[in-house]
Amino acid sequence: MAGEPVRARLRFLILMLLAIRPLHGYAIMEEIYRITEGAIRPSPGTLYPELRRLSEEGLVRERIEKGERGVRRVYEITEEGLKRLNESLEVFLNVMATLVELGLKAQERVHKDLHGSQQRDECHRRVERLASRLAKSLSPWGVTC
């Protein structure tokens, strides 16, 4: 099914955010948009059914919170959700390590092939920016590169 990779990414992002702190649905949507720099913006029609599935699977729980803006459902990760997130993080970090290794090998090849050209320099800058973004995005979870 074509939607499975997108759904898996959304589940992973939800669990990562809820591992940091409980959030209501709109805040989850905004945080996903922010941390993916606009690459992913889940709609309510995508997010809330996924939160419901995560709740049914025992990975998150919801509670009703009354505040200035009325009643909201606040979602928090469960112990089982933390366990599943940890398993997913292992896979994610292994994939990212592989991508970084491939990027470094590609960069080395470009250095050999383009001896001092502007293309080589631009490739080097792109790899450096990617490595910097990766380190920055993983730092809130205590992962250092």
Rosetta blueprint (number, residue, H / E / L):
1 M L
2 A L
3 G L
4 E H
5 P H
6 V H
7 R H
8 A H
9 R H
10 L H
11 R H
12 F H
13 L H
14 I H
15 L H
16 M H
17 L H
18 L H
19 A H
20 I H
21 R L
22 P L
23 L E
24 H E
25 G H
26 Y H
27 A H
28 I H
29 M H
30 E H
31 E H
32 I H
33 Y H
34 R H
35 I H
36 T L
37 E L
38 G L
39 A L
40 I L
41 R L
42 P L
43 S L
44 P H
45 G H
46 T H
47 L H
48 Y H
49 P H
50 E H
51 L H
52 R H
53 R H
54 L H
55 S H
56 E H
57 E L
58 G L
59 L L
60 V E
61 R E
62 E E
63 R E
64 I E
65 E E
66 K E
67 G E
68 E L
69 R L
70 G E
71 V E
72 R E
73 R E
74 V E
75 Y E
76 E E
77 I E
78 T L
79 E H
80 E H
81 G H
82 L H
83 K H
84 R H
85 L H
86 N H
87 E H
88 S H
89 L H
90 E H
91 V H
92 F H
93 L H
94 N H
95 V H
96 M H
97 A H
98 T H
99 L H
100 V H
101 E H
102 L H
103 G H
104 L H
105 K H
106 A H
107 Q H
108 E H
109 R H
110 V H
111 H H
112 K H
113 D H
114 L H
115 H L
116 G L
117 S L
118 Q H
119 Q H
120 R H
121 D H
122 E H
123 C H
124 H H
125 R H
126 R H
127 V H
128 E H
129 R H
130 L H
131 A H
132 S H
133 R H
134 L H
135 A H
136 K H
137 S H
138 L H
139 S H
140 P H
141 W H
142 G L
143 V L
144 T L
145 C L
